[in-house]
Amino acid sequence: MAESYCGRFAPSPTGPLHFGSLVAAVGSWLDARRAGGRWLVRIEDIDVLRCVPGADGDILRTLEAYALDWDEEVVWQTRRHDLYRAALESLSSKVFPCSCARKPRYDGACRNGTNLPPRTIRLRVPDALIRFEDRRLGAFEENLEATCGDFILKRADGLYAYQLAVVVDDADQRITDVVRGADLLDSTARQIWLQRQLGVPTPRYLHLPVALGSGGEKLSKQTGAPPIPPHGDVATLRKALAFLGVQNIEGATCREILARALAK
């Protein structure tokens, strides 16, 4: 596992890192380093309408301040459109244009054609169970036909969808292990189905507990989660480690704390 392991942290530059982001970054980094593997950073800026100018640089500087070093050059999704276009073209027999508005569960209305101008491109899904084993939560299964239906790979605004971009990126970067928040658990079956259609490997998955605010809401930029101190605050890092179950780690610097966390 040590030779082949490659993990990643893939933040969206919609604002500064908050505590939930730090938990995901630390969890992913620790898992990679304990396995003797590589750890990459990818800026998931495919949804340009939500991105905040300069947030990507702020995120990278904050990761450096917390001693979360990465192993290869950072990649930006907005610079990888050729890869997404090629992947979508390779799926030509498995996708279809759709004129329907976005909805929680797609009913297949355009599967056999539409007389209206197409808005999106969707991937056909099976009426069958997609099964996977989460490294923390255990066995999961989902019938995509029942839960979400055929899902979008290219949006009505012309942007490539998150599901397509993340699967193509993980395959291109040879990611073997995806460690991320449990709020993304419901994307996993869709990504596995798309991986199978593209003929690329499926990574191992580990979904971390989600950090919540005082009102029980998931910490996110949308819920107004405050940014973490950008200068590498040892108390904040220790709090993130404690959230992940790594308790009582002392140290004067973030690098020292992470080294002791790895040794524990």
GUTITI-856008 format. One record per residue (C-alpha): x, y, z; residue number from 1; residue in one letter. Coordinates in nm, 3 decimals, padded with zeros to 5 digits. Example, Ala and Ser with C-alpha at 12.3 -4.5 7.8 and 13.67 -1.06 7.14 Angstrom:
// residues 2
east  north  up  nr  rest
01.230  -00.450  00.780  1  A
01.367  -00.106  00.714  2  S
//
This chain:
// residues 264
east  north  up  nr  rest
00.000  00.000  00.000  1  M
00.286  00.239  00.081  2  A
00.421  00.238  -00.275  3  E
00.088  00.281  -00.451  4  S
-00.104  00.509  -00.215  5  Y
-00.199  00.851  -00.350  6  C
-00.447  01.075  -00.168  7  G
-00.572  01.425  -00.231  8  R
-00.741  01.728  -00.081  9  F
-00.964  01.912  -00.326  10  A
-01.108  02.237  -00.190  11  P
-01.338  02.468  -00.383  12  S
-01.210  02.828  -00.381  13  P
-01.538  02.980  -00.270  14  T
-01.378  03.142  00.034  15  G
-01.112  03.079  00.302  16  P
-01.069  02.743  00.473  17  L
-01.297  02.686  00.773  18  H
-01.269  02.426  01.049  19  F
-01.456  02.159  00.853  20  G
-01.216  02.208  00.561  21  S
-00.918  02.174  00.794  22  L
-01.056  01.850  00.936  23  V
-01.085  01.705  00.585  24  A
-00.737  01.824  00.489  25  A
-00.573  01.690  00.806  26  V
-00.757  01.358  00.785  27  G
-00.656  01.307  00.425  28  S
-00.295  01.417  00.488  29  W
-00.253  01.191  00.791  30  L
-00.396  00.890  00.608  31  D
-00.156  00.942  00.318  32  A
00.151  01.000  00.534  33  R
00.080  00.705  00.761  34  R
00.059  00.486  00.450  35  A
00.391  00.623  00.325  36  G
00.209  00.759  00.024  37  G
00.177  01.080  -00.175  38  R
-00.069  01.361  -00.101  39  W
-00.188  01.604  -00.367  40  L
-00.386  01.927  -00.367  41  V
-00.638  02.004  -00.640  42  R
-00.832  02.330  -00.669  43  I
-01.188  02.238  -00.765  44  E
-01.285  02.561  -00.936  45  D
-01.497  02.402  -01.209  46  I
-01.801  02.598  -01.086  47  D
-01.658  02.937  -01.173  48  V
-01.979  03.115  -01.078  49  L
-01.923  03.029  -00.710  50  R
-01.549  03.096  -00.694  51  C
-01.407  03.396  -00.511  52  V
-01.110  03.570  -00.677  53  P
-00.792  03.507  -00.481  54  G
-00.942  03.235  -00.260  55  A
-00.729  02.965  -00.422  56  D
-00.408  03.142  -00.324  57  G
-00.538  03.202  00.028  58  D
-00.620  02.832  00.064  59  I
-00.275  02.721  -00.050  60  L
-00.099  02.963  00.181  61  R
-00.312  02.846  00.473  62  T
-00.231  02.481  00.403  63  L
00.139  02.570  00.400  64  E
00.103  02.759  00.729  65  A
-00.045  02.445  00.889  66  Y
00.248  02.237  00.753  67  A
00.018  02.037  00.524  68  L
00.276  01.994  00.249  69  D
00.181  01.838  -00.085  70  W
00.393  01.632  -00.323  71  D
00.320  01.750  -00.677  72  E
00.220  02.070  -00.851  73  E
-00.130  02.189  -00.767  74  V
-00.383  02.150  -01.049  75  V
-00.683  02.371  -01.123  76  W
-00.994  02.222  -01.280  77  Q
-01.050  02.528  -01.499  78  T
-00.724  02.438  -01.678  79  R
-00.837  02.083  -01.755  80  R
-01.140  02.130  -01.981  81  H
-00.979  01.929  -02.261  82  D
-00.971  01.623  -02.034  83  L
-01.338  01.661  -01.943  84  Y
-01.438  01.716  -02.305  85  R
-01.254  01.402  -02.414  86  A
-01.411  01.196  -02.136  87  A
-01.760  01.315  -02.225  88  L
-01.704  01.237  -02.593  89  E
-01.593  00.884  -02.500  90  S
-01.931  00.834  -02.331  91  L
-02.134  00.926  -02.640  92  S
-02.332  00.601  -02.641  93  S
-02.407  00.624  -02.267  94  K
-02.525  00.984  -02.236  95  V
-02.814  01.184  -02.381  96  F
-02.921  01.547  -02.415  97  P
-03.196  01.654  -02.177  98  C
-03.431  01.951  -02.186  99  S
-03.564  01.906  -01.831  100  C
-03.498  02.142  -01.543  101  A
-03.280  02.016  -01.262  102  R
-03.468  01.811  -01.003  103  K
-03.382  01.593  -00.698  104  P
-03.466  01.272  -00.886  105  R
-03.469  01.261  -01.264  106  Y
-03.758  01.063  -01.411  107  D
-03.598  00.971  -01.745  108  G
-03.826  01.195  -01.952  109  A
-03.566  01.262  -02.225  110  C
-03.395  00.924  -02.233  111  R
-03.549  00.839  -02.568  112  N
-03.521  01.187  -02.717  113  G
-03.674  01.532  -02.679  114  T
-03.833  01.783  -02.913  115  N
-03.724  02.074  -02.695  116  L
-03.383  02.245  -02.700  117  P
-03.146  02.042  -02.479  118  P
-03.026  02.202  -02.157  119  R
-02.793  01.940  -02.012  120  T
-02.617  01.613  -02.088  121  I
-02.703  01.322  -01.858  122  R
-02.549  00.979  -01.796  123  L
-02.782  00.680  -01.799  124  R
-02.786  00.485  -01.472  125  V
-02.893  00.125  -01.411  126  P
-03.181  -00.010  -01.208  127  D
-02.930  -00.205  -00.999  128  A
-02.737  -00.173  -00.676  129  L
-02.397  -00.005  -00.671  130  I
-02.204  -00.145  -00.375  131  R
-01.889  -00.017  -00.208  132  F
-01.703  -00.052  00.122  133  E
-01.624  00.265  00.311  134  D
-01.308  00.228  00.517  135  R
-01.470  00.390  00.822  136  R
-01.843  00.335  00.783  137  L
-01.851  -00.012  00.630  138  G
-02.070  -00.149  00.351  139  A
-02.297  00.077  00.147  140  F
-02.524  00.021  -00.148  141  E
-02.739  00.248  -00.361  142  E
-02.977  00.207  -00.654  143  N
-02.912  00.519  -00.860  144  L
-03.227  00.474  -01.064  145  E
-03.431  00.496  -00.745  146  A
-03.242  00.772  -00.564  147  T
-03.130  01.022  -00.827  148  C
-03.192  00.888  -01.176  149  G
-02.974  00.976  -01.475  150  D
-02.740  01.246  -01.352  151  F
-02.590  01.553  -01.516  152  I
-02.239  01.555  -01.665  153  L
-02.267  01.889  -01.844  154  K
-02.480  02.166  -01.701  155  R
-02.731  02.398  -01.861  156  A
-02.483  02.688  -01.830  157  D
-02.226  02.493  -02.032  158  G
-02.003  02.406  -01.738  159  L
-01.885  02.050  -01.678  160  Y
-02.051  01.901  -01.371  161  A
-01.868  01.821  -01.050  162  Y
-01.924  01.446  -01.086  163  Q
-01.752  01.432  -01.424  164  L
-01.463  01.658  -01.326  165  A
-01.381  01.479  -01.001  166  V
-01.386  01.132  -01.158  167  V
-01.167  01.239  -01.450  168  V
-00.924  01.418  -01.217  169  D
-00.896  01.127  -00.973  170  D
-00.822  00.889  -01.260  171  A
-00.573  01.123  -01.429  172  D
-00.388  01.187  -01.101  173  Q
-00.392  00.815  -01.012  174  R
-00.569  00.873  -00.683  175  I
-00.597  00.547  -00.490  176  T
-00.763  00.675  -00.172  177  D
-01.028  00.943  -00.133  178  V
-01.059  01.070  00.225  179  V
-01.331  01.334  00.255  180  R
-01.629  01.444  00.462  181  G
-01.934  01.223  00.501  182  A
-02.143  01.498  00.341  183  D
-02.008  01.365  00.009  184  L
-02.109  01.006  00.080  185  L
-02.413  01.035  -00.146  186  D
-02.189  01.121  -00.444  187  S
-01.988  00.802  -00.415  188  T
-02.219  00.559  -00.596  189  A
-02.257  00.804  -00.885  190  R
-01.882  00.842  -00.911  191  Q
-01.828  00.466  -00.903  192  I
-02.083  00.417  -01.182  193  W
-01.912  00.686  -01.391  194  L
-01.570  00.531  -01.325  195  Q
-01.702  00.202  -01.461  196  R
-01.837  00.368  -01.774  197  Q
-01.504  00.539  -01.836  198  L
-01.308  00.222  -01.762  199  G
-01.096  00.379  -01.489  200  V
-01.007  00.239  -01.144  201  P
-01.225  00.299  -00.840  202  T
-01.034  00.443  -00.542  203  P
-01.081  00.330  -00.185  204  R
-01.313  00.564  00.007  205  Y
-01.308  00.687  00.365  206  L
-01.571  00.939  00.472  207  H
-01.483  01.142  00.780  208  L
-01.730  01.276  01.038  209  P
-01.869  01.616  00.945  210  V
-01.794  01.911  01.172  211  A
-02.113  02.086  01.283  212  L
-02.192  02.437  01.401  213  G
-02.358  02.531  01.727  214  S
-02.702  02.491  01.568  215  G
-02.627  02.143  01.436  216  G
-02.568  02.262  01.080  217  E
-02.275  02.141  00.871  218  K
-01.988  02.389  00.880  219  L
-01.962  02.539  00.535  220  S
-01.912  02.868  00.361  221  K
-02.285  02.869  00.280  222  Q
-02.375  02.852  00.652  223  T
-02.129  03.127  00.741  224  G
-01.860  02.911  00.898  225  A
-01.579  03.143  01.017  226  P
-01.237  03.103  00.858  227  P
-00.959  02.938  01.052  228  I
-00.661  03.156  01.148  229  P
-00.453  03.166  00.828  230  P
-00.114  03.183  01.000  231  H
-00.105  02.823  01.129  232  G
-00.264  02.827  01.473  233  D
-00.148  02.531  01.683  234  V
-00.463  02.532  01.898  235  A
-00.684  02.507  01.588  236  T
-00.474  02.222  01.449  237  L
-00.490  02.035  01.780  238  R
-00.867  02.083  01.781  239  K
-00.892  01.933  01.431  240  A
-00.678  01.636  01.536  241  L
-00.893  01.585  01.846  242  A
-01.205  01.590  01.628  243  F
-01.046  01.308  01.427  244  L
-00.973  01.111  01.745  245  G
-00.604  01.198  01.774  246  V
-00.593  01.333  02.130  247  Q
-00.342  01.513  02.349  248  N
-00.087  01.612  02.086  249  I
00.148  01.881  02.211  250  E
00.395  02.090  02.016  251  G
00.519  02.441  01.960  252  A
00.460  02.445  01.583  253  T
00.215  02.290  01.342  254  C
00.491  02.082  01.184  255  R
00.592  01.944  01.523  256  E
00.230  01.862  01.612  257  I
00.173  01.678  01.282  258  L
00.498  01.481  01.325  259  A
00.384  01.370  01.672  260  R
00.037  01.287  01.542  261  A
00.192  01.062  01.278  262  L
00.402  00.884  01.539  263  A
00.108  00.824  01.770  264  K
//
